[in-house]
Amino acid sequence: MPTIGPDGPFLDSLFSVLFYVVGSFGILANALLISVITFRTPTALRGYRILLLNQASIDLLFSVLLTLSQFRLTMTGWFTFVYYDLGPLRHTPPGLQLLAHCLALNNLLPSFFSTPLSFAYRYLVLVERERPTCIASRNLKIFALLTHGAALMATIPYAWGAESHEYLQEQVQLTHPSYNISDHVLYGTNLLRSPHLFFSFVVPTLPVFPAFLLTLFFKSKTMVYLNSHRDSMSPGTLSIHRRVAKVASPGIASESAFQALSVQSTLPFFFLLAPVSVFLVVWFCQLSVPLVEYSLFLCTAVIALLNPIATFYFITPYKKTLWRWFYVATGRRRSSVTPIWLSMSNSVVVLPSPSHRKSRSNNIL
């Protein structure tokens, strides 16, 4: 199998640092988001809180697992997929490394469908005001649990059907003689030797495509409804739904004419859909591209970091709470006096007090 691109200890060190940086910030951001959702969710978003917690919990677990494991995926032929760790877990027993890998795979499917479920909830909440729907918005929380159950059913057989380290090491040395894997514990599967594991391989990967299409569908339906009912909804309700459901893109002049994709719906496209597509091309062409092998799971870590950042940025109550906690933690206080340039821009001028003017006139005299 031909190798395309650089490989070696340098890439191991480079991507290990990237995993540490992205994963550490992802852990911090998602832990803060879970705290804010739990204690500071406004009344208008109470029903949506479970789905927000579901997404944040998935991203937090992903960040922890990917920071500790730092997976690299290597293919040896059409049906053999080999993984090994670059992170701290590489020094632990093989069973623990395999457990962390299975937990990460178990999280992929719920992660794919958390965003379309969120958009479906937003749409159903709006539509239910006028007519009953075939699926109630509150039932979508059950669908979120079903994705976890389906992923668990797929990963349990994978854990029991994993190939031995010796067999995988032999396959890697035959296919990639330049790879230095002597210090790594290998785990993975051969679908020809264990064809029943094909289901375990498909469930955590291929649903990214229909999940992305469902996200676009429900996002479009939500924005069409908001635009057609803007006169019948209160400004506060409309503002909340718009902030949760969309983001205006730079360079778009008319918000009513052009609707931008939400940040969370575009993240899977750039950081998951595209890498998975590249991986499928590399797999189909039977190539070895180390950069793809390293970056596939790193892109998932990037999504787990950007998801909470997007939530904080576009949901104002959460953003205000985060800043309030930051000021309390750093011992800083916001100034109660508005700068004069900002006051004048808002048509409010801060004048000095009468006593200050009197003392100033006495000093002049």
N, C-alpha and C positions, 0 to 999 in steps of 0.2 A: 504494500500500500504506500504510494508516494506521499512524502511529507512536504507541505507547503508552508513557508513562513518560518520564523525563528522558533527555537525551543531550547530548553536547558535550565540551569539553576537561576539565571537572571529572570526569566519569566515566572518561575516559582516564587521568587522573592517579590517581584513587582506585583503580581496578582494577590499575593498574601497580604501585602500592605494595603492594597485597594479593598480587599475584603474586610480588613480590620477597620479602616476609616469609614467605609460605607456602612458596615454592620454596626459599629459603635454609635454612630449618629442615628441610625435607624432604631436601635434599642432605646436611646434617649427620647427620640421624637414620639415613638409609639407608646412608651410608658407614660409620657406626659399627656398624650392624647387620651389614653384610657382613663387617667385620673380626671381630666377635664370632662370627658363624657359622663363619667360616673357621678360627679358631684356638681357640675355646672351646666347641664343640658337645659335649655329653655323649654317652656311648656309646649311651644309649637313643634318641637323636634322630639318630644318624649317617645312617640310611637316609632320614630326612626332610630332611636338610640340603640336598640338591639342589633340592628344591621351595622351601625357604626362601630359598635363594640366587636362585632364579629370580624369586620375588616381589620380593625386595629390589633385584635388578638392574633389573627393570622399573620399579620405583618411583623408583630413583635416576636412570635415564635420563629418565623423565617429569619429574622435578623440575628437572633441568638444562635440558631442552628448553623447558619451560613458563616457567622463569625468564628464559631468554634471548629467547624468542620472544613470549610473552604474546599468544596468538591471540585474535582476535575473529572470530566467524562472523556473516555477514550473508546473508540470503536475498533474492534478487531474482526473485520469481515462484515457480512450482512446482518448477522443475528446475535452477535456477542457485544455486550455493552459493559464496559469496565469502569469502575469509579475508584478513586482514592483521595485521601484527604491531604491538604496542605497546612491545615491549622493545628491548634493545640490537641485536638482529638486524635491526631495521628500517633500520639504517644500512649494512647489508651488501649485496652483490649479490643480485639476485632469485633466482638459482639456489640460493644458500645458504639463503635463507628457505624456498624450496620444499622443499629437502632436509630441513630441520628439521621442517617440517610433515608430510612423508611419514614420517619416522621416528616422530613422535608417533602418527600414524594406524596405523603398523605395530605399535606397542606396545599399542594398545587391545585387540585380540583376545586376545593372551596375558595381558593384565591381567585381562580378564573371567573367563578360565577358570583362572587360577592358584589362586583360592580354592576352587572346586569340586574341582579336582585334589588340593588339599591335604586336603580332607575325605575324598575318595575314598581317598586313600592311608592316612589314619588308620583308616578303616573296614576296608579290605582287610587291613591289617597285623593287625588284631584277628581277623578272620574266618579268615585263613589258618592260625591256630593249630589250628583244628578240622577244616577241610575245604578242599580245593583250590577256587580260584575261577576263573572264566572268564578273568579278566585278573589277572595277578600284580601285586603292588604295585610291584615294580621297573619294570614296563613303563609305569607312569604317567609316568615321566621322559621316555619317548619321546613320549607324548602332549603333554607340555609343549613339546617341540621341534617337533611337528607344528603346534601353534598358531602358532609363530613362522613356520614355512614357509608356512602358509596366508595369514597376514597379509602376508608379503612378496610372494606371488603377487598379492595384491589391490592393493598399493600401487605396484608397478612400473608397471602400466598407467595408474594414476592420475597418476603423475609425467609420463609421456609424453603423456597426453591433457589436460593442464592448458591452460586457455584463456589467451589473451594478456592482458596488463595493460590494453591499450587497450580491448578488448572488455568486460572486466569493469567497468572504470571507466565506460564508457558505460551499462551496465546498472544500476549503482548510482545514477548520477546521474538516470536516468529514473525509478527506483523510489523512491529516497530522496534527493530534491533537497536536503534539509537536512543531509545527512551531509557533513562536511569530510574528504575522502579525498585531497586534493591532495598531501599529503606522504607517502603510504603506497604501498607496492608491493602490488598485489592479485594474488592467485592463487586458483584455484578451478576449477570445472568446470560445464558445462551438459550435463545428461544427455540432452537432446533432440538436441543437436549431436553428442554422443558417447555413444550408448546403451550401448556396451560397458562404460562406466565405472560402470554401475548396480551391478554386482557389487562394485566397489571401494568404493562408498559403503555398501552394505549390510553387508559383512563386518565393518568396524570398529565398527558401531553397534548393529544389532538383536540380536546375540547376547547383549547384556547381560541380556535377559529370560530366555532359557533357562538362562544361566549362573547367575543368581540362584536359579532354581527347583532346579537341580542342587545348589547349595550347601545349600539348606534340606533337600533330600532326604538327602544324605549326612551332614549334621550330625545330623539326626533319627535315622538308622540307627545312627550311632556312639553317641549318647547312650543309645539303647534297649539296645544291646549292653552298654555299660558298666554300666547299671543291672541288667541280668539276669545279669551275670557278676561282680558285685562280690565274691562269696564265693570264687570260684575264682581270682581274680587277687591278686597280692601287693599290699600297700598302696602300695609304691613305684611299681609299674607303673601301678596305677589312678590314683594321684595325678598322675603325669606326663601320662597321657592326658587326664585331666580338665582339667588346667591348659592343655594345648595346645588342647583341643577346645571348651572352654566358658568362660563367665563367668557368675557368679551376678549377677542383677539386684537393685538395691536394692528393698526392699519385698517380696521373695519370701521367705516364711518357710521353706517346705519345699523343700529342694533336690531331693529324690526325687520330689516331686509336680509341680513346675514346672521346666521346663528353659528357660533363657533363650537367646536367639540369641547366637551368638558375636559379638564385636565386628567381626571382619573380614567376617562374612557380612552384617551390617547396614549396614556402610559403603557398599557399592554401592547399597543401597536409598535411603538418605538423600542421598547425594552424587552418584549417577550415574543410578540408575533413575528417580528423581523428576525430575531436570533433563531427562533425555532424553525422558521422557513429556511434560513441559511444552513442550519444544522441538517435539515432534511435533504437539501441539495448536496451537501457534503457527504451525507450517508448514501444517497442514491448513486453518486459518482464514485464512491469508494475512495475518498481522499482523506488525508490526515492533515488537518489545519489546527495547530496548537492554539492559536488565538481563539478559535471557535470553542475548542474544548475547555479553555479556561473561562471564557466570558459568558457561557450559557447560564450558569448559576449566579454569576456576578450581576447579570442584568436583573435577575429576580430580586437580588438584594437592593438594587437601585430602586425598583418599584416599591419595595417595602419601606424605603426611606422617603420617597417623594409623595406617597399616598398621604401620610399624616401632615406633611408640609402643605399640601394642597387643601386638606381639610381645615387646618388652622388659618390659612390665608383667606379662604372664601366664606367661612362661617364666622361671622363677626363676633357672636358671643364667646366662642371658643378662643378667638384671637385676643379679645379683651381680657379674658381670664388668664391667658398665658402671659400677657404683658404685665398684668397685675401681680402674678406670682413672681415674675422676674424682678419687678421693682422691690417686692418684699424680700426676696432672697438676697438681693444685692444691697439692700438697705437704702435704696434711692427713693426719692419722692418726686412726683411730677410738680413742676412749678405751677402755682395757682395764678400767676400773672401771665397773661397772654402777651407774647411779643408784639410790639407796636405795628410791625409790618404785616403780621398775620391778622391783627385786629382790624387794620385799615382795609385789608383785602376782604374782610367780612362785613364791612361798613360799620364797624364798631371801633370807636376810638377810646383808649384808656387814658383818662385825664388824671393829673395829679390831684391829690386831696386838697381841700381848702387850706388846711394847716400848713401843708407843704408849700403852697403858693404864697401864703403870708410870710413864712419864714424866708422864702427866697427873695420876696420884695424888700424885706428888712435888710437882708444882706446886700442888696444892690444899693439901697440908700446909705 
